[in-house]
């Protein structure tokens, strides 16, 4: 299953002849190729799959998508699962 979550472009650089972006997904930063999203710029939201930005979203559209994802995550967490039906880590459990 593929789940696309909007990320905010926080930086654009050229790398090996391609336009690359640093994308912020709620505090988690990843790199993605933004070469084929012509209107992409810092501050815009993009949908990324397999390291390639597929499209640019306006802020309102991104906010709606993020809210839906958050609501799914909260609903799944009630059952102790993530949105992929995997068990959530036990917060009281000591890490080894």
C-alpha positions as CSV (number, residue, x, y, z in Angstrom):
1,X,0.0,0.0,0.0
2,X,1.2,3.5,-0.8
3,X,0.3,6.4,1.4
4,X,1.1,9.9,0.2
5,X,1.3,12.6,2.8
6,X,2.0,16.2,1.8
7,X,5.4,17.6,2.8
8,X,6.5,21.2,2.8
9,X,9.5,22.2,0.7
10,X,12.0,23.9,3.0
11,X,15.0,24.1,0.6
12,X,15.8,23.5,-3.1
13,X,19.3,22.8,-4.4
14,X,20.8,21.5,-7.6
15,X,22.4,18.1,-7.2
16,X,24.0,16.2,-10.1
17,X,22.1,18.3,-12.5
18,X,18.7,17.7,-10.9
19,X,16.6,20.0,-8.7
20,X,16.3,18.4,-5.3
21,X,14.3,19.5,-2.3
22,X,14.4,19.0,1.4
23,X,10.9,18.1,2.4
24,X,9.5,18.5,5.9
25,X,6.9,15.9,6.9
26,X,5.7,17.2,10.3
27,X,9.3,17.6,11.6
28,X,10.8,14.6,9.7
29,X,13.0,15.9,6.9
30,X,13.6,13.9,3.7
31,X,15.1,14.6,0.3
32,X,13.2,14.2,-2.9
33,X,13.7,15.0,-6.6
34,X,11.5,18.0,-7.5
35,X,12.9,18.4,-11.0
36,X,9.6,17.4,-12.7
37,X,7.3,19.7,-10.6
38,X,7.7,22.8,-12.6
39,X,6.0,25.2,-10.2
40,X,7.6,24.0,-7.0
41,X,9.3,26.5,-4.7
42,X,10.2,26.8,-1.1
43,X,7.1,27.0,1.1
44,X,5.0,24.9,-1.2
45,X,3.6,21.5,-0.4
46,X,4.3,18.4,-2.5
47,X,3.2,14.8,-2.7
48,X,6.3,12.5,-3.0
49,X,6.4,8.8,-4.0
50,X,9.7,6.8,-4.2
51,X,11.8,9.9,-3.8
52,X,10.1,11.9,-6.7
53,X,7.8,14.8,-6.1
54,X,4.6,14.0,-8.2
55,X,2.7,17.2,-7.7
56,X,2.4,20.5,-5.9
57,X,-0.5,21.1,-3.6
58,X,-1.8,24.4,-2.4
59,X,-1.7,25.0,1.4
60,X,-5.5,24.4,1.9
61,X,-5.4,21.1,0.0
62,X,-2.3,20.0,2.0
63,X,-4.0,21.0,5.3
64,X,-7.1,18.9,4.5
65,X,-4.9,15.9,3.6
66,X,-2.8,16.2,6.8
67,X,-6.0,16.5,8.9
68,X,-7.4,13.3,7.4
69,X,-4.1,11.5,8.0
70,X,-4.0,12.7,11.6
71,X,-7.6,11.6,12.2
72,X,-6.8,8.1,10.8
73,X,-3.7,7.8,13.0
74,X,-5.7,8.8,16.1
75,X,-8.5,6.3,15.3
76,X,-6.0,3.5,14.8
77,X,-4.1,4.4,18.0
78,X,-7.2,3.8,20.0
79,X,-6.7,0.1,19.2
80,X,-3.0,0.3,19.8
81,X,-2.1,0.2,16.1
82,X,-0.7,2.5,13.5
83,X,-2.5,3.3,10.3
84,X,-1.0,0.2,8.7
85,X,-2.4,-2.1,11.4
86,X,1.1,-2.5,13.1
87,X,1.3,-2.5,16.9
88,X,2.4,0.8,18.4
89,X,5.5,0.6,20.6
90,X,4.7,0.4,24.3
91,X,5.7,3.7,25.8
92,X,6.3,2.0,29.2
93,X,8.6,-0.6,27.7
94,X,12.4,0.0,28.2
95,X,14.4,0.3,25.0
96,X,17.4,-2.1,24.8
